[in-house]
Amino acid sequence: MSTRDIYTQAPADIPWTVPATGSARFTWEYDDGRDRLLALYQKGKDKQWDAVTRIDWDLEVDPYDPLGTPDEAMALYGTRHWGAMTGRDRAELRRHFASWQFSQFLHGEQGAMVCAARIVESAPDLDAKFYSATQTMDEARHAEIYSRFLQDKIGMLYPINDNLQALLGDTLRDSRWDMPYLGMQVLIEGLALAAFGMIRDTTQKPLPKQILAYVMQDEARHVAFGRMALRDYYKQLTDAELREREEFVIEGCYLMRDRIRGLEVLENFGIPHDEAVEYTEQSEFLHLFRKLLFSRIVPCVKDIGLWGERLQRAYVDMGVLELGDSNLDLLMSQDEEMAEKMDAERFAAEEAARVAEVGEAIEQGAAAEG
């Protein structure tokens, strides 16, 4: 079956083409470079994994409740539309929301793959090129995973959200070599990490929990890479150059904030656009979700040295300024530890099952001989 056949609405531009400018930079310096980035490169090599074998794709998923989403988390909950829905309608709504959310994850990972490849091309330092090459492979694996989950387990895809597409386009069109770092590593990946983490920590469904934990283990390295590279580079920029990047961050954060509404889903259920906007603005769950989504972006932006007055005012307007004091290193280490813990628990359970199976076979053999 073609992917086109399971889109809720076929994308108008397949393939999506973004005219790009900028220089490909080659370096002939093959010394050790910056030890921190080379250590991250080594970690990136050591932590490569195969999505076909590490993830248990045999786990069953109910396409009409893939995440175990509570009623209160649905934007229509408590409205006249919700009251008029049958149980089947509400199940279909859950399917659409999960499809929309994971479709945006998929499109974001596709964009991340292209941006990582762009960094390989344009970054001036060899150590950054080395690490970006491992990240490109990581992002390809993530796109593979989300695509398989959507096609095999939910059976439905949504086109890329307009706001995400706009930010990806702005990131890819900019000729400055650091902008794929800033747009992708800090903004898009930071937002994705927070969204992944919220679902990972609240869902009781084993397959999506497994997927998100393993993807987040990779993403923790990617954000660390962006922070190292940009922190060093931004120390060299003038105030005017820093303000330009802060303007990009401000615009990108507003785009990302507006990305999470899921208006496309409500409109597919016949809700007029203005009414859909009103429902999402009134949803207490979405207000909390929106704020928590910036838990990774704001401290990272502050850490790399973008913290001017205008940027701080924008974060006050969004209600997220206080997140700048969050401990980003702790969050990232927890992401890695959770994936390792999940592996240990899974493989311990599998080993126990194998031991039990061998023991049972021995008992049956002994009984037959007797």
C-alpha positions in Angstrom: 0.0 0.0 0.0 1.3 3.5 -0.9 1.8 5.9 1.9 -0.4 8.3 -0.1 -3.3 6.0 0.5 -3.3 6.4 4.3 -2.8 10.2 4.5 -5.9 12.0 5.8 -5.2 14.5 3.1 -2.6 14.0 0.4 0.3 16.6 0.8 0.2 19.0 -2.1 3.9 19.0 -2.7 5.5 15.6 -2.8 8.4 15.8 -2.7 8.6 19.1 -0.8 11.5 21.2 -2.2 13.3 23.9 -0.3 15.8 26.0 -2.3 19.0 26.2 -0.3 22.0 28.4 -0.2 25.3 28.2 1.6 28.8 26.8 1.2 30.1 23.3 1.5 33.2 23.6 3.7 36.1 21.2 3.6 38.8 21.0 6.2 42.2 19.5 5.9 43.1 19.6 9.6 43.0 16.1 10.9 44.3 16.6 14.4 42.3 15.7 17.5 40.1 18.8 17.5 37.9 19.5 20.5 38.0 16.6 22.9 34.4 17.1 24.1 32.9 16.8 20.6 35.2 13.9 19.6 34.1 12.1 22.8 30.4 12.7 21.8 31.3 11.3 18.3 32.7 8.2 19.9 29.5 7.9 22.0 27.5 8.3 18.8 29.3 5.4 17.2 29.0 3.2 20.3 25.3 3.8 20.7 24.2 3.0 17.1 21.3 0.4 17.1 18.9 -1.4 14.8 15.2 -0.4 15.0 14.2 -3.8 13.5 15.8 -5.8 16.3 15.9 -3.5 19.4 12.2 -2.6 19.3 9.6 -5.4 19.9 7.4 -4.8 16.9 5.3 -7.9 17.8 3.6 -5.9 20.6 0.0 -5.3 19.8 -1.4 -1.7 19.4 -5.0 -0.7 19.5 -5.2 1.9 16.6 -8.2 3.4 18.3 -6.4 4.0 21.6 -2.7 3.7 20.8 -1.5 5.9 23.7 -4.2 5.4 26.3 -5.1 9.1 26.1 -7.6 10.1 28.8 -10.8 11.9 27.9 -9.6 15.1 29.6 -6.7 15.4 27.2 -8.9 15.7 24.2 -9.6 19.3 23.1 -13.3 18.5 22.5 -13.8 17.1 26.0 -16.6 18.9 27.8 -17.9 20.6 24.6 -21.2 20.1 22.9 -19.4 18.1 20.2 -18.1 15.7 22.8 -21.5 15.1 24.2 -22.9 14.3 20.8 -20.2 11.7 20.0 -20.7 8.0 20.2 -18.1 5.7 21.7 -17.0 4.9 18.2 -16.6 8.6 17.3 -14.4 9.2 20.4 -12.3 6.2 19.5 -11.8 7.5 16.0 -10.9 10.9 17.4 -8.2 9.3 19.6 -6.8 7.5 16.5 -6.7 10.8 14.6 -5.0 12.7 17.4 -2.3 10.0 17.8 -1.8 9.8 14.1 -1.5 13.6 13.9 1.0 13.7 16.8 3.2 10.9 15.6 3.0 12.2 12.0 4.5 15.5 13.2 7.2 13.5 15.0 7.9 11.7 11.7 8.1 14.9 9.6 10.3 16.5 12.3 12.7 13.6 12.1 12.8 13.8 8.3 13.7 17.4 8.6 16.3 16.6 11.3 17.9 14.1 8.9 18.3 16.7 6.2 19.6 19.4 8.7 22.1 17.0 10.1 23.3 16.2 6.6 23.5 20.0 6.0 25.7 20.4 9.1 28.1 17.7 7.7 28.3 19.8 4.6 28.6 23.3 6.1 30.2 23.0 9.5 33.8 24.4 9.4 35.2 22.0 12.0 36.0 18.3 11.3 34.9 17.1 14.7 31.5 18.7 14.1 31.3 17.0 10.7 32.2 13.6 12.3 29.4 13.9 14.9 26.8 15.1 12.5 27.4 12.1 10.3 26.4 9.8 13.2 23.4 12.1 13.9 22.3 11.8 10.3 22.1 8.0 10.7 20.2 8.4 14.0 17.6 10.6 12.4 17.1 8.2 9.5 16.5 5.5 12.1 13.9 7.7 13.9 12.1 8.4 10.6 12.1 4.7 9.9 10.6 4.0 13.3 7.8 6.6 13.3 6.9 5.7 9.7 6.6 2.0 10.6 4.5 2.7 13.7 2.1 5.0 11.8 1.7 2.6 8.8 1.7 -0.8 10.6 0.1 0.1 13.9 -2.2 3.1 13.3 -2.8 2.9 9.6 -3.1 6.7 9.1 -0.8 9.7 8.5 -1.3 13.4 8.6 0.6 15.9 6.4 3.3 18.2 7.9 1.8 21.0 10.1 2.1 24.4 8.4 4.1 25.9 11.3 6.6 23.0 11.4 7.0 23.3 7.7 7.6 27.1 7.9 10.3 26.6 10.6 12.0 23.8 8.6 12.0 26.0 5.5 13.5 29.0 7.4 16.2 26.8 8.9 17.2 25.2 5.6 17.1 28.3 3.5 19.5 30.3 5.7 23.0 30.3 4.4 24.7 30.7 7.8 26.3 27.4 8.8 25.1 27.7 12.4 21.4 28.0 11.6 20.7 24.3 11.1 22.1 23.8 14.6 19.9 26.5 16.1 16.7 25.7 14.2 17.0 21.9 14.5 19.2 21.0 17.5 17.8 23.7 19.8 14.2 24.5 18.7 12.7 21.5 16.8 14.7 18.8 18.7 14.2 20.5 22.0 10.4 20.7 21.5 10.3 17.1 20.3 12.2 15.9 23.3 9.7 17.5 25.7 6.8 16.1 23.7 8.4 12.6 23.6 9.1 12.7 27.3 5.6 13.7 28.2 4.1 10.8 26.3 6.8 8.4 27.4 6.2 9.2 31.1 2.4 9.0 30.9 1.5 6.2 28.5 1.1 2.7 29.7 1.1 1.3 26.2 4.4 -0.7 25.9 5.3 -0.2 22.2 5.1 3.7 22.0 6.8 3.9 25.4 9.6 1.7 24.1 9.9 3.7 20.9 10.0 7.1 22.7 12.5 5.9 25.3 15.0 4.7 22.7 14.6 7.7 20.4 15.1 10.0 23.4 18.4 8.3 24.2 19.7 9.4 20.8 18.2 12.9 21.0 19.9 13.6 24.3 23.2 13.4 22.5 22.0 15.6 19.7 21.0 18.4 22.0 24.4 18.1 23.8 26.1 18.4 20.5 24.2 21.5 19.5 24.9 23.2 22.8 28.7 22.5 22.6 29.0 23.8 19.1 26.9 26.9 19.5 28.1 27.9 22.9 31.7 28.0 21.5 30.8 29.8 18.3 28.4 32.4 19.8 31.1 33.7 22.2 32.8 35.0 19.0 29.8 36.9 17.6 29.0 40.6 17.9 25.9 41.9 19.7 24.2 42.6 16.4 24.8 39.0 15.2 23.5 37.6 18.5 20.4 39.7 18.2 19.7 38.3 14.7 19.8 34.8 16.1 17.6 35.8 19.0 15.0 37.1 16.6 15.1 33.7 14.8 14.6 32.0 18.1 11.6 34.2 19.0 9.9 33.6 15.7 10.6 29.9 15.9 9.3 29.6 19.4 6.0 31.3 18.5 5.7 28.9 15.5 6.4 25.9 17.7 3.9 27.0 20.4 1.2 27.3 17.8 2.2 24.0 16.2 0.7 21.8 19.0 -3.0 22.8 18.7 -3.9 19.9 16.3 -6.5 22.1 14.6 -6.3 19.8 11.5 -7.8 17.0 13.5 -10.7 19.0 14.7 -11.4 20.4 11.3 -11.4 16.8 9.9 -14.3 16.2 12.4 -16.3 19.1 11.0 -15.4 21.7 13.6 -15.1 25.2 12.0 -11.6 26.7 12.2 -12.4 29.5 14.6 -14.3 27.2 16.9 -11.4 24.7 16.9 -9.0 27.5 17.9 -11.3 28.5 20.7 -11.5 24.9 22.1 -7.7 24.5 22.0 -7.3 27.8 23.8 -9.7 26.8 26.5 -8.2 23.3 27.1 -6.4 23.2 30.5 -4.5 20.1 29.4 -3.2 21.8 26.2 -2.2 24.9 28.2 -0.1 22.7 30.5 1.2 20.7 27.6 2.3 23.8 25.8 4.2 25.2 28.7 6.0 21.9 29.4 7.0 21.7 25.8 9.5 24.5 26.4 11.2 22.8 29.3 14.1 21.7 27.0 14.3 24.8 24.7 14.5 27.7 27.2 17.4 26.4 29.3 19.3 25.5 26.2 18.8 28.9 24.6 20.1 30.5 27.8 23.0 28.1 28.0 24.3 28.9 24.5 24.3 32.6 25.2 21.1 33.9 23.6 19.4 35.7 26.5 18.8 39.3 25.4 16.1 41.5 26.8 13.7 41.1 23.8 14.1 37.3 24.0 13.3 37.3 27.7 10.2 39.4 27.1 9.0 36.9 24.5 9.4 34.1 27.1 7.5 36.2 29.7 4.7 36.6 27.1 4.7 32.8 26.6 4.8 32.2 30.3 8.0 30.1 30.2 10.8 32.4 31.3 11.3 30.6 34.6 12.2 27.4 32.7 15.6 29.0 31.9 16.8 27.8 35.3 16.0 24.2 34.6 18.8 21.6 34.9 19.1 20.5 31.3 22.1 18.2 32.0 20.0 16.3 34.6 17.0 15.9 32.1 19.4 14.6 29.4 21.1 12.1 31.8 17.6 10.8 32.9 16.6 10.3 29.3 19.7 8.1 28.7 19.2 6.2 32.0 15.6 5.4 31.3 16.4 3.7 27.9 19.1 1.7 29.6 16.8 0.7 32.4 14.1 -0.4 29.9 16.7 -2.5 28.1 17.8 -4.2 31.3 14.2 -5.0 32.4 13.2 -6.3 28.9 16.3 -8.5 28.5 16.1 -9.8 32.1 12.5 -10.8 31.5 13.4 -12.5 28.2 16.3 -14.4 29.9 14.0 -15.5 32.7 11.5 -16.8 30.1 14.3 -18.7 28.3 15.5 -20.3 31.6 12.0 -21.3 32.4 11.5 -22.8 28.9 14.8 -24.8 29.2 13.8 -26.0 32.7 10.4 -27.1 31.4 12.0 -29.0 28.5 14.4 -30.8 30.9 11.5 -31.8 33.2 9.5 -33.1 30.3 12.6 -35.1 29.1 13.1 -36.5 32.6 9.4 -37.5 32.8 9.6 -39.2 29.4 12.6 -41.2 30.4 10.9 -42.3 33.7 
